[in-house]
Amino acid sequence: MTTDNAKGFQDIIGEEAVKRQKIREILIASFKKYGFEPVETPVIEYEEFVKQGNENDEVISDIFKLEDKGKRKLALRYEFTFQLKRVAKNQKLPLKVYQIGPVFRDEPTSANRFRQFTQCDADIIGSTIKDESEILALAARICKELKIDSKILVNNRKLINSVIKSLGISNTEFVLREIDKIEKQGEDAVKSNMAKFISKDKIVKLFKLLNKPLSFFKKYEGYKEIKQLIDLCEIYGVKIVFSLSLARGLSYYNGSVFEIKSLIKESIAAGGSYLINGIQASGISFGLERLTSLSKLKQDKEEKYLIISIGKDKEAIKLAEKLRQKGKSCIIIDKVSKGLDYAN
C-alpha cells in the first residue's frame, strides 16, 4: 500500500505549518478589526449548486465531482463566493463575513499549483464603493503586516464592457476571458485566439485602448466609480493603480475588480463586486500558500519548557500544569538523555 500523497495534495509540517498558523492569526485579527465575523461552510455541496450561475466560467470544468450512496451528484467547493447565496439569506445588511478553509480544483498540477489550497476570504453583502475602499485598505494593511511589497491594480467591469462594445464587439464575455489570459499566455497568443471570432482591426484598436490612462475614459460608463474608489483609497493612504487589462476570469463580477500583486508580479489576492441574491456585494480572497511563500515575517521564538521526570511523575505533572496555567508551552519526558537530546 502506498503512503504517498494523492497527486496535487500535500502535507504541511514543521516550520511551514507554524508560519501558516501565524499568518492565519494575523489575517483573522485584521478581518476582525474591520468588523468581519467568521462563518463556516461545507466542503461538499450539490453539483448543481456549485455550478449555478457560473456555467460559462472555465473554472467550472475543474470542479471535483462526487457521488454519494444515494446517487446524488455532489462536488467539492472550488471557492467560497457561491456559498454566500445561502449564508446571506434573511441576514441583516450589511453582512460582513470572513472564512478561511480549503478549496479544490481538479486541474493540472505544477510546483506551485496544487489541487487543494487554502483561501482566506472577506466579503460584504450589501456593499457600496465605500466598502470596496475599506476592503482595499484591509488588503494593504495585511500586506504591510506580513512584510510583502505589493501594488493594488483596479478596473471596473462596466468600464471594460463599455469599451469593448464601443468597438462594435458583441461577445464581451469571450473577450473578457481572453484579456484575463494575457499575463499567462502573452499578447500574441491572446490576439491569435481572438482573431478566430473578431476582426484584426478591432483587436488592434482594443489593445491600444488597454494601455490608456484612466483620464482617457471619462465619457465611458464605470469611470466615475473607479474615480470615486481611487479618491476614497487616498483617504486611507492606499495607492491603487488603474489597469484596463485587469479583467478577472469569473463572469459574476459586475463592477469593480481588483488584484493585489507582489513586485515580482505574483498574485497575492483578488476580488471585486458582484450580486448575491440580487444584492450588491464585494469581497476579496487571499491565497494562504502564496502569502506564506512571499511573507518576510520573522518567527518569534516561542518560550517553551521541558520537564525531565526522574521517578517524580506527580511533582512533574503538577509543575507542568502550573506552567500551562501561566500560558507557557510545556512537555514532560522521563529520561535524562532522551530529554536533553529532545531539548537540543
C-alpha positions as CSV (number, residue, x, y, z in Angstrom):
1,M,0.0,0.0,0.0
2,T,1.4,3.4,-1.0
3,T,1.6,6.2,1.6
4,D,2.3,8.8,-1.0
5,N,0.1,11.9,-1.3
6,A,-2.5,11.9,-4.0
7,K,-1.4,14.0,-7.0
8,G,-1.8,17.7,-6.3
9,F,-2.2,17.3,-2.5
10,Q,0.4,17.9,0.2
11,D,1.2,17.5,3.9
12,I,2.3,20.7,5.7
13,I,4.5,20.2,8.8
14,G,7.3,21.8,10.8
15,E,8.3,25.5,10.3
16,E,6.0,26.0,7.4
17,A,2.9,24.8,9.4
18,V,3.9,27.2,12.2
19,K,4.3,30.1,9.7
20,R,1.0,29.4,8.1
21,Q,-0.7,29.4,11.6
22,K,0.9,32.7,12.4
23,I,-0.4,34.2,9.1
24,R,-3.9,32.9,9.8
25,E,-3.8,34.6,13.1
26,I,-2.8,37.9,11.5
27,L,-5.5,37.6,8.9
28,I,-8.2,36.8,11.4
29,A,-7.1,39.7,13.6
30,S,-7.1,42.1,10.6
31,F,-10.6,40.9,9.5
32,K,-11.9,41.4,13.0
33,K,-10.5,45.0,13.1
34,Y,-12.7,45.8,10.1
35,G,-15.8,44.3,11.6
36,F,-15.9,41.0,9.7
37,E,-17.3,37.9,11.6
38,P,-16.5,34.3,11.0
39,V,-18.6,31.8,9.1
40,E,-18.0,28.1,8.2
41,T,-19.5,26.3,5.2
42,P,-19.3,22.7,4.0
43,V,-16.6,21.4,1.7
44,I,-19.1,19.3,-0.2
45,E,-22.1,20.8,-2.0
46,Y,-24.7,19.7,-4.6
47,E,-23.0,19.9,-8.0
48,E,-26.0,21.9,-9.3
49,F,-25.5,24.5,-6.6
50,V,-21.7,24.7,-7.3
51,K,-22.4,25.4,-11.0
52,Q,-25.4,27.7,-10.6
53,G,-24.9,31.0,-12.4
54,N,-21.3,30.2,-13.3
55,E,-21.9,27.6,-16.1
56,N,-19.8,29.6,-18.7
57,D,-16.8,30.0,-16.4
58,E,-13.8,27.8,-17.3
59,V,-13.2,27.1,-13.6
60,I,-16.4,25.1,-13.6
61,S,-14.7,22.4,-15.8
62,D,-12.2,21.9,-13.0
63,I,-14.5,21.1,-10.1
64,F,-14.1,17.8,-8.3
65,K,-17.3,15.8,-8.9
66,L,-18.5,13.2,-6.4
67,E,-21.5,10.8,-5.9
68,D,-22.8,9.5,-2.6
69,K,-24.5,6.2,-1.9
70,G,-27.9,7.8,-2.8
71,K,-26.5,8.5,-6.3
72,R,-26.8,12.3,-5.6
73,K,-24.4,14.4,-7.7
74,L,-22.1,16.3,-5.4
75,A,-18.9,18.4,-5.8
76,L,-16.1,19.8,-3.7
77,R,-16.3,23.6,-3.3
78,Y,-13.9,25.4,-5.7
79,E,-14.3,28.8,-3.9
80,F,-16.4,30.5,-1.2
81,T,-18.4,33.1,-3.1
82,F,-21.3,30.9,-4.4
83,Q,-22.0,29.7,-0.8
84,L,-22.8,33.2,0.2
85,K,-26.1,32.8,-1.5
86,R,-27.1,30.6,1.3
87,V,-25.2,32.3,4.1
88,A,-26.7,35.7,3.4
89,K,-30.4,34.6,3.4
90,N,-32.5,36.5,5.9
91,Q,-29.5,38.3,7.4
92,K,-29.3,42.0,8.4
93,L,-27.3,44.1,6.0
94,P,-24.6,44.9,5.6
95,L,-23.4,41.4,6.4
96,K,-19.6,41.3,6.8
97,V,-18.1,37.8,7.0
98,Y,-14.8,36.0,6.6
99,Q,-13.9,32.4,6.0
100,I,-10.6,30.5,5.9
101,G,-10.5,27.0,4.6
102,P,-9.6,24.5,1.8
103,V,-10.9,24.7,-1.8
104,F,-10.4,22.2,-4.6
105,R,-9.6,22.3,-8.3
106,D,-9.3,19.2,-10.5
107,E,-6.7,20.7,-12.8
108,P,-3.1,20.1,-13.9
109,T,-0.6,20.5,-11.2
110,S,2.9,22.1,-11.0
111,A,5.5,23.0,-8.5
112,N,3.3,25.9,-7.2
113,R,-0.1,24.7,-8.2
114,F,-2.0,22.2,-6.0
115,R,-5.5,20.7,-6.2
116,Q,-6.2,21.6,-2.6
117,F,-5.3,25.1,-1.4
118,T,-6.4,27.4,1.3
119,Q,-8.4,30.5,0.6
120,C,-8.9,33.4,3.1
121,D,-12.0,35.4,2.1
122,A,-13.6,38.6,3.4
123,D,-17.0,39.6,1.9
124,I,-19.6,42.4,2.4
125,I,-23.1,41.7,1.3
126,G,-25.0,45.0,0.9
127,S,-21.9,46.9,-0.1
128,T,-21.1,50.3,-1.7
129,I,-17.9,51.7,-3.2
130,K,-17.1,53.0,0.2
131,D,-17.0,49.4,1.4
132,E,-14.7,48.5,-1.6
133,S,-12.2,51.1,-0.5
134,E,-12.3,49.6,3.0
135,I,-11.6,46.1,1.6
136,L,-8.6,47.5,-0.3
137,A,-7.4,49.3,2.9
138,L,-7.7,45.9,4.7
139,A,-5.6,44.3,1.9
140,A,-2.9,46.9,2.2
141,R,-2.8,46.5,6.0
142,I,-2.4,42.7,5.7
143,C,0.4,43.0,3.1
144,K,2.2,45.6,5.3
145,E,1.9,43.4,8.4
146,L,3.1,40.3,6.5
147,K,6.0,42.4,5.1
148,I,5.0,41.8,1.5
149,D,5.9,44.5,-1.0
150,S,2.8,44.8,-3.3
151,K,0.7,47.0,-5.5
152,I,-3.1,47.1,-6.0
153,L,-4.5,47.0,-9.5
154,V,-8.1,48.1,-10.1
155,N,-10.5,48.1,-13.0
156,N,-14.3,48.2,-13.5
157,R,-16.4,45.6,-15.4
158,K,-18.8,48.4,-16.5
159,L,-15.9,50.3,-18.0
160,I,-14.2,47.5,-19.8
161,N,-17.6,46.2,-21.1
162,S,-18.5,49.7,-22.5
163,V,-15.0,49.9,-24.1
164,I,-15.5,46.6,-25.8
165,K,-19.0,47.5,-27.0
166,S,-17.8,50.8,-28.3
167,L,-15.6,48.9,-30.8
168,G,-18.6,47.1,-32.2
169,I,-17.7,43.8,-30.4
170,S,-20.7,41.9,-29.2
171,N,-19.2,38.9,-27.4
172,T,-18.0,40.7,-24.3
173,E,-17.7,37.6,-22.1
174,F,-15.4,35.9,-24.6
175,V,-13.2,39.0,-24.9
176,L,-13.0,39.4,-21.1
177,R,-11.9,35.7,-20.7
178,E,-9.2,36.2,-23.3
179,I,-8.0,39.5,-21.8
180,D,-7.7,37.7,-18.5
181,K,-5.2,35.3,-20.1
182,I,-2.8,38.0,-21.4
183,E,-0.4,37.7,-18.4
184,K,-0.2,33.9,-18.6
185,Q,-0.3,33.3,-22.3
186,G,1.1,36.6,-23.7
187,E,-0.5,39.2,-26.0
188,D,0.3,37.3,-29.3
189,A,-1.4,34.1,-28.1
190,V,-4.5,36.0,-27.0
191,K,-4.7,38.1,-30.2
192,S,-4.4,34.9,-32.2
193,N,-7.3,33.3,-30.3
194,M,-9.4,36.4,-30.6
195,A,-8.8,36.5,-34.4
196,K,-11.0,33.4,-34.7
197,F,-14.1,35.4,-33.9
198,I,-13.1,39.1,-34.1
199,S,-11.7,41.2,-37.0
200,K,-8.0,42.1,-36.8
201,D,-8.6,45.9,-36.9
202,K,-10.9,45.7,-33.8
203,I,-8.3,43.7,-32.0
204,V,-5.6,46.3,-32.8
205,K,-7.9,49.1,-31.5
206,L,-8.7,47.2,-28.3
207,F,-5.1,46.5,-27.4
208,K,-4.3,50.2,-28.0
209,L,-7.0,51.2,-25.5
210,L,-5.8,48.7,-22.9
211,N,-2.7,50.9,-22.3
212,K,-4.6,54.2,-22.0
213,P,-4.7,56.1,-18.6
214,L,-7.9,56.4,-16.7
215,S,-8.4,60.0,-17.7
216,F,-8.9,58.9,-21.3
217,F,-12.1,57.1,-20.3
218,K,-14.1,59.9,-18.7
219,K,-17.0,59.5,-21.1
220,Y,-17.3,55.8,-20.5
221,E,-19.6,54.0,-18.1
222,G,-17.8,53.0,-14.9
223,Y,-15.3,55.8,-15.0
224,K,-17.0,57.7,-12.1
225,E,-17.0,54.5,-9.9
226,I,-13.2,54.0,-10.4
227,K,-12.5,57.6,-9.7
228,Q,-14.6,57.5,-6.5
229,L,-12.8,54.4,-5.4
230,I,-9.3,56.0,-6.0
231,D,-10.3,59.1,-4.1
232,L,-11.6,57.1,-1.1
233,C,-8.5,54.9,-1.1
234,E,-6.4,58.1,-0.9
235,I,-8.2,58.9,2.4
236,Y,-7.0,55.6,3.8
237,G,-3.5,56.3,2.5
238,V,-3.7,53.5,0.0
239,K,-2.4,53.9,-3.5
240,I,-4.1,52.0,-6.3
241,V,-3.2,51.6,-10.0
242,F,-5.8,51.6,-12.8
243,S,-5.4,48.8,-15.3
244,L,-7.9,48.4,-18.1
245,S,-6.4,44.9,-18.9
246,L,-7.4,43.6,-15.5
247,A,-10.5,41.5,-16.3
248,R,-10.8,38.7,-13.7
249,G,-12.0,35.5,-15.3
250,L,-15.2,34.8,-13.4
251,S,-18.3,36.1,-15.1
252,Y,-20.3,37.2,-12.0
253,Y,-18.3,40.4,-11.4
254,N,-20.5,43.4,-12.2
255,G,-18.5,46.5,-11.1
256,S,-15.0,47.0,-9.5
257,V,-12.4,44.2,-9.9
258,F,-9.1,44.3,-8.2
259,E,-5.9,42.3,-7.8
260,I,-3.1,42.6,-5.3
261,K,0.3,41.7,-6.8
262,S,3.8,41.3,-5.5
263,L,6.5,43.4,-7.1
264,I,7.6,40.2,-9.0
265,K,4.1,40.1,-10.4
266,E,2.8,37.2,-8.4
267,S,-0.9,37.4,-7.5
268,I,-1.4,37.7,-3.7
269,A,-5.2,38.4,-3.6
270,A,-8.0,39.2,-5.9
271,G,-11.7,40.1,-5.8
272,G,-14.4,42.6,-6.8
273,S,-18.1,43.4,-6.7
274,Y,-20.9,41.0,-7.6
275,L,-24.5,40.2,-6.8
276,I,-25.6,37.8,-4.1
277,N,-29.4,37.1,-4.2
278,G,-29.8,40.3,-6.2
279,I,-28.0,42.3,-3.5
280,Q,-24.7,44.2,-4.3
281,A,-21.7,42.6,-2.6
282,S,-17.9,43.0,-2.6
283,G,-15.2,40.7,-1.5
284,I,-11.5,39.7,-1.6
285,S,-9.7,36.4,-1.5
286,F,-6.2,35.7,-0.3
287,G,-4.3,32.5,-1.0
288,L,-2.6,31.3,2.1
289,E,0.0,29.3,0.2
290,R,1.1,32.5,-1.7
291,L,1.1,34.6,1.4
292,T,3.3,32.0,3.1
293,S,5.8,31.9,0.3
294,L,6.0,35.7,-0.1
295,S,5.9,36.9,3.5
296,K,9.1,38.0,5.1
297,L,7.5,37.7,8.5
298,K,10.1,36.6,11.1
299,Q,9.0,33.9,13.6
300,D,9.1,34.9,17.2
301,K,11.0,32.5,19.3
302,E,8.3,30.9,21.5
303,E,9.2,30.3,25.1
304,K,9.0,26.5,25.7
305,Y,9.6,24.4,28.8
306,L,10.7,20.7,29.1
307,I,10.5,18.9,32.4
308,I,12.6,15.8,32.9
309,S,10.9,13.5,35.5
310,I,13.3,11.1,37.3
311,G,10.8,9.0,39.2
312,K,8.9,12.1,40.2
313,D,5.8,12.0,37.9
314,K,3.4,13.5,40.4
315,E,5.7,16.6,41.0
316,A,6.5,16.9,37.3
317,I,2.8,16.9,36.3
318,K,1.9,19.5,39.0
319,L,4.8,21.7,37.8
320,A,3.8,21.3,34.2
321,E,0.2,22.3,34.9
322,K,1.3,25.4,36.8
323,L,3.4,26.5,33.8
324,R,0.5,25.8,31.4
325,Q,-1.9,27.9,33.6
326,K,0.6,30.8,33.1
327,G,0.2,30.3,29.3
328,K,3.5,28.5,28.8
329,S,4.2,25.6,26.4
330,C,5.4,22.6,28.4
331,I,6.1,18.9,27.9
332,I,7.3,16.1,30.2
333,I,9.9,13.4,29.4
334,D,11.0,10.7,31.8
335,K,14.6,10.0,30.8
336,V,17.5,12.4,31.1
337,S,19.4,11.5,27.9
338,K,16.3,11.5,25.9
339,G,15.1,14.7,27.4
340,L,18.3,16.6,26.8
341,D,18.5,15.3,23.2
342,Y,14.9,16.4,22.6
343,A,15.6,19.8,24.1
344,N,18.6,20.3,21.9
